[in-house]
Amino acid sequence: MDDVVIHQFEQEREHVPSAVECYMKQYGVSAQEAYDEFYKRINNAWKDMNEAFLKPTVVPTSALNRILNLPRVIDLLYKDEDAYTRVGDSAKTSITALLIDPISI
């Protein structure tokens, strides 16, 4: 996910090839087509994780939530921008809302 968001920034720095660059070269597609494919795969992965989370299991929900929190944070940090490298108030506010602040039910 981070390769898609920071692809342009990495190319300006002549960084090592990213997943986007590798996909473009392997399949002979444009950067936008590579982005579209990665976003499609990310959406499918979210569907798979959510479906698996909702299936009955002997594992406590509290344990599953902790496991699922990692991709939630990654999604939050790289959804529209690189909030990991360029941390701002929006990242702090979002992480606090996601992981710390309780939700009233």
N, C-alpha and C positions, 0 to 999 in steps of 0.2 A: 504494500500500500504506500509506503513512504517513497518508493522508487517513482511512482506515478506523480506524486505531488512535487518532489524535488528534482525531477528529471531535468528541467530547463536550467535550474541553478547548478546542478552537477556538470552539465555540458559546458556552461560558461567557465567553470573552473578547470575544465579538461580532466574531470574526475574519471575514475575507472568506469568501464561500461556498466550500466545499470541493467536491471531486468527489462526495462523498456527498450534499451538499445539492442540487447540480445534478442528479444522477441522480434523487433523490426528487421534485424539482419536475418534471422532464421526463417521468417515467413514472408519477407519482402513486402512489408506493409509500412504505412506512414505512422508517424508518432500518434496521431489521433486514433487510428485504428488499433494501435497497441493499447492506448489508454482505454478505449471502449472495451476491449477484450479483458483487460485487467479489472475494470469496474464490474463487468459481468461476472467474472470469477469471484470477486469479493462479495457481490450480492448473493451468489449461489452459496458461498461459504457461510454467510450469515444465516441463510435459510436452513442450511444443514445443522448449524450449531443450535439455532432456536428450536428446530424440530427435535433434535436429540435432547435438548434441555427439558422439553415438555413431555417426553416419554417417561413412563413409570420406571423407577430404578431404586435400588437399595441404598444408593449413595445419597446422603443428606443434601437437601437443597442448599443449605448454607455452604457446603463444600463446593458444589457445582457453581454457585454464584462467585466464589473466589476464583475459580478457574476461568469463568466467563468474563471476569473483570479485566483480565489482561487484554483480550481482543477489544473490549469496550474502550479501554484507555487508548489503545493503538488507533482505533477508529476515530476517537475524539481528537487525538493529536495530529492525525494526518488526513482528516476528512477533506478539508478545502485548502489547507495550507500546512506548512511545516512548523507546527507549534512546538515541536520538540527542540529544534535548533534555534528557532526564533521565538522564544517564550515571551508571552505578553499577558496582560490582565485577562484576556478572554480565555486563555488556556487555564489559568488558575481558577477562574470563576466556574468554568465548565467541569473541571476535575472535582472541585469541591461539591458542586451540585450532583455530580454523578456518583461519587463514592462516599461522601461524608454527610451531607445534609439529608435528613430523613424525609420521606414522602408521606404526607398525611393520607390516610385511607378512610 
